[in-house]
């Protein structure tokens, strides 16, 4: 099952992808769907082409950045009898966040000089 969040006029909808079509679900948001609500399909379908796809959860309830996981990383390395490598502290972090939302498909991302080289081998 492939789910998407998309713009339908002035509304945001959740849908299930079927080939090149989206079947609209009754869930008001992806968070509601994840909580078990709105799993039923409506009788509305849209062609995938031409729809404005959004981030899966465009209105997120909370976000944690890279530094929230430092203790987790320390514990994982210590269980292997190792120290956290210095590179972990020197590499590109995942902050700051962009306002109060995730980037949407098609958004422009400004990078500082040299940042692209640091991102080459990462999924961001």
C-alpha angles and dihedrals in degrees: 000000000000117000129193139185113219143168116254106185105301093341133085115225139185118226144175118235117233110176106298094344134082119216109207115233127211093240111113092211139006089250089057090049091050088052089056099261128126099014092147121098120237119219090254121107132177133193109253091225110084097020118123104236117206134197108289091249105022094171102047121188095219141352130207121202130214095275093059088076100053094106090047091052092047090051093048093051093044091053086059092047093250139116124239106266116243089238089070089065096040101048127092113290126214099247161142100040120229104251114290099324145057119257113269126221108281096023116138116242119205114212128191118241110285095015095110092063090054090051097050096099098034137087107223 
